[in-house]
Amino acid sequence: MKQFTLLCCALLLMAACDKKKASYKGTVKDQNTGAAVPQLLVTVHQSKTGDNTSTDIIVGQCYTNKNGEFLIDHTVGSKSMKKWLTVYEGSKKLAEKDDLGLNESGLVIEVIP
């Protein structure tokens, strides 16, 4: 019984090792003018199973400020799962930034609002 308990604890610890704090910082700009675009929803998506055929979950989101800047911080993400940002105006998808790491700063996402 003691070995079973130790095995269960070890498996739980290994599963928790893949979860990390993540942070995404950047600016959304108008592709035509280069001007900052405020009040757009920026979401961080992560695949559920690590492949491109699975559904995704939103692990963080925020709106751009008056300078078009966004910061999504303290998101719990998985190192091994695919992550990407999506920018929305209302329900309309404007842009997507693929292949994110756990911590990204200086991101510039160009949109056509």
C-alpha positions as CSV (number, residue, x, y, z in Angstrom):
1,M,0.0,0.0,0.0
2,K,2.9,2.4,0.8
3,Q,4.4,1.8,-2.7
4,F,1.0,2.5,-4.3
5,T,0.7,5.8,-2.4
6,L,4.2,6.8,-3.4
7,L,3.5,6.0,-7.0
8,C,0.3,8.0,-7.0
9,C,2.2,11.0,-5.5
10,A,4.9,10.7,-8.0
11,L,2.4,10.7,-10.9
12,L,0.6,13.7,-9.5
13,L,3.9,15.6,-9.2
14,M,4.9,14.8,-12.7
15,A,1.6,15.9,-14.1
16,A,1.9,19.2,-12.2
17,C,5.4,19.9,-13.6
18,D,4.0,20.7,-17.0
19,K,1.8,23.6,-15.7
20,K,3.6,26.9,-15.6
21,K,2.8,30.6,-15.1
22,A,2.6,32.4,-18.4
23,S,2.6,36.0,-19.4
24,Y,1.8,37.7,-22.8
25,K,2.5,41.4,-23.4
26,G,2.2,43.4,-26.6
27,T,0.4,45.9,-28.8
28,V,-2.3,45.7,-31.4
29,K,-1.9,48.0,-34.3
30,D,-3.8,48.9,-37.4
31,Q,-2.2,47.2,-40.4
32,N,-2.8,50.2,-42.7
33,T,-1.9,53.1,-40.5
34,G,0.3,51.7,-37.7
35,A,-2.0,53.3,-35.1
36,A,-2.7,51.6,-31.9
37,V,-6.2,50.0,-31.7
38,P,-7.9,50.2,-28.3
39,Q,-10.7,48.1,-26.9
40,L,-10.1,44.9,-28.7
41,L,-10.4,41.5,-26.9
42,V,-7.1,39.5,-26.9
43,T,-7.4,35.9,-25.8
44,V,-4.8,33.2,-25.2
45,H,-5.9,29.8,-26.4
46,Q,-4.3,26.4,-25.6
47,S,-5.0,23.1,-27.3
48,K,-6.4,20.5,-25.0
49,T,-4.3,17.6,-26.2
50,G,-1.3,19.1,-28.0
51,D,-2.3,18.4,-31.5
52,N,-4.0,20.5,-34.1
53,T,-7.2,18.4,-34.3
54,S,-8.3,19.0,-30.8
55,T,-10.6,21.7,-29.4
56,D,-9.0,24.5,-27.5
57,I,-9.6,26.3,-24.3
58,I,-9.2,30.0,-23.4
59,V,-6.6,30.3,-20.6
60,G,-6.5,34.1,-20.4
61,Q,-7.9,37.2,-21.9
62,C,-8.0,41.0,-21.7
63,Y,-8.9,44.1,-23.7
64,T,-6.3,46.4,-25.2
65,N,-5.9,49.8,-23.5
66,K,-6.1,53.2,-25.1
67,N,-2.6,52.7,-26.5
68,G,-3.5,49.3,-28.0
69,E,-1.4,47.5,-25.4
70,F,-2.4,44.3,-23.7
71,L,-1.0,42.2,-20.8
72,I,-2.2,38.8,-19.9
73,D,-0.3,37.7,-16.8
74,H,-0.4,34.8,-14.3
75,T,-2.1,32.5,-16.8
76,V,-1.5,28.9,-16.0
77,G,-0.4,27.2,-19.2
78,S,1.2,23.9,-20.2
79,K,4.7,23.9,-21.7
80,S,3.9,21.1,-24.0
81,M,0.6,22.3,-25.5
82,K,0.2,24.5,-28.5
83,K,-0.7,28.1,-27.6
84,W,-1.8,31.1,-29.6
85,L,-3.3,34.6,-29.3
86,T,-6.5,35.7,-31.1
87,V,-7.7,39.3,-31.4
88,Y,-11.5,40.0,-31.6
89,E,-13.6,43.0,-32.3
90,G,-17.0,42.0,-30.9
91,S,-17.5,38.5,-32.3
92,K,-15.4,39.1,-35.4
93,K,-11.9,37.5,-35.4
94,L,-9.3,40.0,-36.6
95,A,-6.0,38.3,-36.2
96,E,-4.1,35.3,-34.7
97,K,-0.5,34.9,-33.5
98,D,0.6,31.2,-33.4
99,D,3.3,29.2,-31.7
100,L,3.6,31.1,-28.4
101,G,5.9,30.1,-25.7
102,L,5.1,30.5,-22.0
103,N,6.3,34.0,-21.7
104,E,6.2,36.4,-24.6
105,S,6.7,40.2,-24.6
106,G,7.1,42.8,-27.3
107,L,4.4,41.1,-29.4
108,V,2.9,43.2,-32.2
109,I,-0.3,42.0,-33.8
110,E,-1.5,43.9,-36.9
111,V,-5.2,44.0,-37.6
112,I,-7.5,45.5,-40.2
113,P,-10.4,46.8,-38.0
